[in-house]
Amino acid sequence: MEDTIIIFLRNALNIYSYLIIGYVLLSWFPNARESSIGQFLGRIVEPYIGIFRRFIPPIGGVLDLSPIVAIFALRFIGIGLESVILFFLGLG
């Protein structure tokens, strides 16, 4: 059972990371974020990335590193959640 929980958690975090990457890639194409896919990704990803944008301003007003930091934070959160789950299941 613990494997199922951990696998679900990993897959969910991987999918969310891919959504962040997709949203960032859309910024390279004009008007792509205004498309239906761009708006969908924005509604899902912007609340999370916005947390990091408050603390990390774009470099030179152009290069936004907040999505990279957000993905790293997501990975660390995932590792922490796995440890907590394993601890409470008596496996860690």
VENPEMO-V648544 format. One record per backbone hydrogen bond with DSSP energy under -0.5 kcal/mol. NH is the residue of the N-H (numbers start at 0). CO is the residue of the C=O. If there is no record, write none. Layout:
# VENPEMO-V648544
nh=NH co=CO
nh=NH co=CO
This chain:
# VENPEMO-V648544
nh=4 co=0
nh=5 co=1
nh=6 co=2
nh=7 co=3
nh=8 co=4
nh=9 co=5
nh=10 co=6
nh=11 co=7
nh=12 co=8
nh=13 co=9
nh=14 co=10
nh=15 co=11
nh=16 co=12
nh=17 co=13
nh=18 co=14
nh=19 co=15
nh=20 co=16
nh=21 co=17
nh=22 co=18
nh=23 co=19
nh=24 co=20
nh=25 co=21
nh=26 co=22
nh=26 co=23
nh=27 co=24
nh=28 co=25
nh=31 co=28
nh=34 co=31
nh=37 co=31
nh=38 co=34
nh=39 co=35
nh=40 co=36
nh=41 co=37
nh=42 co=38
nh=43 co=39
nh=44 co=40
nh=45 co=41
nh=47 co=44
nh=48 co=44
nh=49 co=45
nh=50 co=46
nh=50 co=47
nh=51 co=47
nh=51 co=48
nh=52 co=48
nh=53 co=49
nh=54 co=51
nh=55 co=51
nh=56 co=54
nh=58 co=62
nh=60 co=57
nh=61 co=58
nh=62 co=58
nh=63 co=61
nh=64 co=62
nh=68 co=64
nh=69 co=65
nh=70 co=66
nh=71 co=67
nh=72 co=68
nh=73 co=69
nh=74 co=70
nh=75 co=71
nh=76 co=72
nh=77 co=73
nh=78 co=74
nh=79 co=75
nh=80 co=76
nh=81 co=77
nh=82 co=78
nh=83 co=79
nh=84 co=80
nh=85 co=81
nh=86 co=82
nh=87 co=83
nh=88 co=84
nh=89 co=86
nh=90 co=85
nh=91 co=85
